[in-house]
Amino acid sequence: MKLLVVSDSHGDREVLENLVTTYKDEVSHMFHCGDSELDPNDPVWQHFTVVKGNCDYTSAYPDQQLVVCEDERVFITHGHLYQVRTTLNPLFYSAKEEQASIILFGHTHQLAAEYVDNCLILNPGSIRLPRGKYLIKTYAIIECNEKDYQVQYYDETQRKIPDLVFTFKKDAF
């Protein structure tokens, strides 16, 4: 199973349309972690699970969602309500209460991927305004199977970023 994850597009609808055109038949699910600044009724959302970011000034988007994709329970939120700039603990514990196996968030504009306590935690970075160590506009694709998660980051032109690929072995239960 493949999951596409993007965040913090801040009004750039074209980049989302390009992702849909490129991946709609190649991924099982597409997620947007907030701060799209698009209308909640925009047709592009037919292809995404989307949540509200701190720059989405409408109550039409949910603050968080739990999506079951095959054997994975995906918890998605923007992150601003969980203090993700200083700690991932509130986010992690909220997602664990939902028995999530994958946690997706944005807000910081900094890509991140780690595996903690049987849970993949991922920030795809920002597709429009990157910050931090990698000043590259990014999104991520997660490939899930019974043994591991493979995370590959891509730039806004849909090219793989060779240094930003990670494999996380799932813990045996």
N, C-alpha and C positions, 0 to 999 in steps of 0.2 A: 504494500500500500504506500502511496506517495501523498504527502500533504504539502501544500504551498502555503507559506506564511509571509505576510507583508505587513508593514506598519508605517505610521507617520508619513503618509503621502501628501498631507497638507495641501489639498486642492488640486493635485496633479491627477486628474481623471484619466488622461491619456496613458499614463504608465500602467494603470489598472486595466484599461481596455487591452493594452498590449499583452499583459499577463494572461488575461482571459483567452485572447485569440491564440496565444502560444500554447497554453497548458490545459484548456478546458477538457480535452480528451486524453490527457496524459496523467492527470493527478486525480486522486479520489475525492479530495476536498480542498477548498481554498479558504484561508482565514485572513482577516484584516484586523489587526490589534488596535485600531482606533486612531484618532486624529486624521481622518480623511478629509474633513471639512466639506463633505459632499452631502447633498440632500438625501435623507433616508429613503426616499422613493426612487432614487436613481436606478435605472435598469441594470447597471453594473453589479448591483448587490444581489441580483438573482444568482450569481455564481459564488458568492462569498458568505461565510459567517462573519459578521462584523459586530464590534462592540464600540461603545462610546469612549472617546478620549477627552482630555481636558479642553481641547479646542473644538470639540463638536458641541455646538450650542443648541442642542435639541434633546428632549427627553425621549425621542422615538427610538434611539439606540439603547440596548441594554448595557448595564455596567459590566456584566460578565455573562458567560454562557458555558454550559457543559455540553459537549457534543460527543456522542459515541460513534466512533469510526471503526468498524470491525471489532477487534479486541482491545482497542485503545479508548480511554476516557480522556478527552481533551478539554482542559480548562483554559478559557481564553478571557483575558481582560486587558485593559490598557496599562494599568499599573499605578496610575497616579493616586488611586484610593488605597494603595497598599505600601506606600512609601518606598518604592523600588529604587529610588536614587540612593538610599542609605542602607537598606537591608532587603533581602528577599524573604525573610522569615514570615511576615504576615501573609504574603502571597502564597508561599509554600504551604503553610499550615491550613489556609483556607482551601487550597486545591486538594490537599490530602484529605480533608474532611469530606470532599466530594469523591474520594477514591480515584483521583486523576492519575493517569500514567504519563501524561504530557501536559506541561504548563506553558502557555504562550502569553507573552506580554510585550509591550512596546514602551513608550513614554521617554525613555532615556536617550533614544536615538543611537544607542551603542549596541552593536551586536554582541551576543553572548550565548553560549551553549554549555551546559553542564549536566551531569547525571548524578542525582543525589537520592538515596533511599528509594530506589526503584522508580525514579521519576525523572524524565527528561525535562529540563527547564530551558526555554529558548526565547531569546529576543532576536528578531530578524534584523535589527538595526533600523535605519530609516531609508526609505526609497527616495527621499527628497532632500533631507537636511541631516546628513550623518555627523556624528560627534565621536569623540574619543580617539582611541588608537588607530582605528581604521576609518579614514575619511573617504570611504567609498559608499556610494548609494547601493544599498543591498536589500535582498529578500532571501529567504531560505526555502529549501525543499528538504523535507524529512522523509527518508525511506524507512519504513517499519517492517520488520519481520519478527519471527518468534525468537530470534537470537540477539538481535541488536537494532540500534537506531543509527542510521547514517545521515548526517547533516551536511549538506552542501550549500554554501552561500554563492549567490550570483549577483552580478552588478545590474544596473538598470537597463543595459543592452542585452541582457539574458546570457551573458558569458559567465562560465564557471570561474570562480576565483580560486586558483590552485592551492593557495596557502590556507584557505578557509574551508576545509573539509574535515569532519570529525566522525569517529565511530565510537559508539558507546555500547558495550556489551550489557545486555539485560541480566539482572541478577536472577539466579535460579531460586525458585520458591520452594 
